C-alpha cells in the first residue's frame, strides 16, 4: 500500500523547484529511484529534501552551489521526505549504512555509496561548507564536466530560504 503525502505537494513546490532549476531531477516513485540507483553505473547525487530550516539554510543552497563546480555527478536526483514517502524509503534502502535523516545527501558511484552528509552534519554547516564538502566528493569520484546550468542563469536564481514548518499537514486542520 502506497504511503500518502504528509505535506501538500503544491505548498512544497518551491522547495524542489529550486533544485530542478539547477538540474536536479525529482523522483516521486520507488520505481524511479530503482531505475536510477539500481542501474549501478556512473555517479549519482541523491538529495533527500525536507521542509526544515537546515534544508533551506544550508542543504539546498549548498547543493545548488556545488553543482556549479567544474566536475559534477552524471545524475542529480531528489526525493522529498514527507511528500514522496515511498520514493524516500526506497532511496534510504540504498543508504542503509546510515540512519534515515532528512535532509541528507549521498553520492553513489557504480552503485556503491561513496559519500554522505546527514542532517546532523548539515545542521552544523553553512551553504558554503556543504558546497565545499560536495565539491571535494565530486573531485574524488566524478568525471562529468560542470556546471549543471549556465553561470548566468545560476546568478539569477534565488534559493528559497524559508523553513516549511508553517506548511499544513494534508488532511489536518491548520
Secondary structure, 3 states (H helix, E strand, C coil): CCCCCCECHHHHHHHHHHHHCCCCEECCCHHHHHHHHCCCCCEEEEEEECCCHHHHHHHHHHHHHHCCCCEECCEEEEEECCCCHHHHHHHHHHCCCCCCCCCEEEEEECCEEEEEECHHHHCCCCHHHHHHHHHHHHHHHCCEECCCCCHHHHHHCCCCCCCCCCCCECCCCC
